[in-house]
């Protein structure tokens, strides 16, 4: 039943200023979907990506293929296992 399930957990606004930077996000999904487990990724500075890239990766993992979502620049390939 949960073979094609991806769960995203995070905060609506991690800062009192409602900044859209440095959101703590956790992703859980079946290994069969192709996610690499047990990793911590930091997307700051030169590694900065939009949250929309995560949504592109999730949609593609559950067989709802998209190339772009909102302001994404593609998939987050480092999440793939």
C-alpha positions in Angstrom: 0.0 0.0 0.0 2.8 2.4 0.8 5.2 1.3 -2.0 4.7 4.6 -3.9 4.4 6.9 -0.9 6.7 9.8 -0.2 6.3 11.9 2.9 7.6 15.4 3.3 7.8 17.0 6.7 8.9 20.5 7.3 8.0 23.8 8.9 5.7 26.4 7.4 8.0 29.2 8.4 11.1 28.3 10.4 11.9 31.9 11.3 9.8 34.6 12.9 10.6 36.9 9.9 8.8 34.4 7.6 12.0 34.2 5.6 12.0 31.6 2.8 15.6 30.6 3.5 17.1 27.6 5.4 13.9 25.5 5.7 14.4 22.3 7.6 12.8 19.5 5.5 12.7 15.8 6.0 11.8 13.3 3.2 10.8 9.7 3.7 10.1 7.3 0.9 10.3 3.7 0.0 13.8 2.6 -1.3 12.0 1.1 -4.3 11.2 4.7 -5.4 14.9 5.3 -5.8 15.6 7.5 -2.8 19.0 7.2 -1.0 18.3 6.8 2.7 20.3 8.1 5.7 21.7 11.3 4.3 21.8 14.9 5.3 22.0 17.5 2.5 22.7 21.2 2.9 21.6 23.5 0.1 23.2 26.8 1.0 25.5 29.1 -0.9 26.6 27.5 -4.2 24.5 24.4 -3.5 21.3 26.5 -3.2 18.2 25.0 -5.0 14.5 25.8 -4.8 12.1 23.6 -2.9 10.3 23.1 -6.2 13.3 20.8 -7.3 12.3 18.5 -4.4 8.7 18.3 -5.7 10.0 17.5 -9.2 12.0 14.6 -7.8 9.1 13.4 -5.8 6.6 13.5 -8.6 9.0 11.6 -10.9 9.6 9.0 -8.3 5.9 8.2 -8.0 5.4 7.9 -11.8 3.9 11.3 -12.2 6.6 12.6 -14.6 7.3 16.3 -14.8 10.3 18.2 -16.1 9.4 21.4 -14.3 7.4 22.6 -11.3 7.0 26.3 -10.4 10.5 27.8 -10.4 12.4 24.5 -10.4 15.5 23.9 -12.4 15.2 20.1 -12.5 15.5 17.1 -10.2 17.6 16.8 -7.1 19.8 13.9 -8.4 21.7 13.6 -5.2 18.6 12.1 -3.6 18.6 9.2 -6.0 19.9 5.9 -4.8 
